[in-house]
Amino acid sequence: MELHEVVSKILKTGSCHPVGSRKLVALIKEFVKKNPRESINELPEWSVWLTFIKNFVIPVMKELEKMDCCHTAAMIVGAIIYEYPELEELIDKWISDKCVRENHRYCCKELREYLNLKNKK
């Protein structure tokens, strides 16, 4: 199952708004099409941050926040990490950095809970 299909199922299960869900799924499809996994792994570290976090993870979290569907954030981050396991540390670092400084944005409450649960294991 492809990432956009998994995210679509998560959004449906989470009863997220259909219009926002379609927009989010389209955003994921477009990113994956323009940035195949192999090409991301070949980028220099600073470029991976810009490409993956700034152009993918942040827009995904902003869209979840806009449609008031933050309760699905941890599952969606988990799906992204499943698809891009080599970038798990980068995603975790972004969550830590963002949610300490700007804890009112990017579905931070849910993402902090995700990191707390993950770190307890």
Order of alpha helices (4+ residues) and beta strands (2+ residues): alpha-alpha-alpha-alpha-alpha-alpha-alpha-alpha
